[in-house]
């Protein structure tokens, strides 16, 4: 019978201990340096709920007080989709479709013309609530908006305040669009899971 050297035996024991220690760390979720598992109640997270929010988004690109401005012009003026255009906005979100309706939140972000063959926007925006039970909280949306589709769906990727750990989706429907000015009013129905 072959005899195993004491050094190999020692290395085997140390390796086994390290592997079992690593496996225990993965299973136990204990604090080991910069990562640890915590109880959701520690952050005040109770039961998750689903909330439906309907708002009207007012994008004003013309006139003396635009709420959306070009920050990058399209490189080619001949592009029918304005491919490459980037526009920053700070749009009113109101309770009703009229701009004079009650202001509930501000939509702040940008959209960019991201398609060469159709009018499709990359949209990144925060809905920052300014009143009511959600005052001071935000919902963040990021996604593709093919503006000529009747209904467009954008993912809710997060939020702050009441909407920490938020996830869900928003449906966007064009309510009005002015071909002369480029101004638009869009109805947003947001379905958001949050604590």
Secondary structure, 3 states (H helix, E strand, C coil): CCCCCHHHHHHHHHHHHHHHHHHHHHHHCCCCCCCCCCCHHHHCCCCCEEEEEEEEEEECCCCCCCCEEEEECCCCCCCCCCCCCEEEEEEEEECCCCCCCCEEEEEEEEEEECCCCCCEEEEEEEEEECCHHHCCCEEEEEEEEECCCCCEEEEEEEEEHHHCCCEEEEEEEEEEECCCCCCEEEEEEEEEEEC
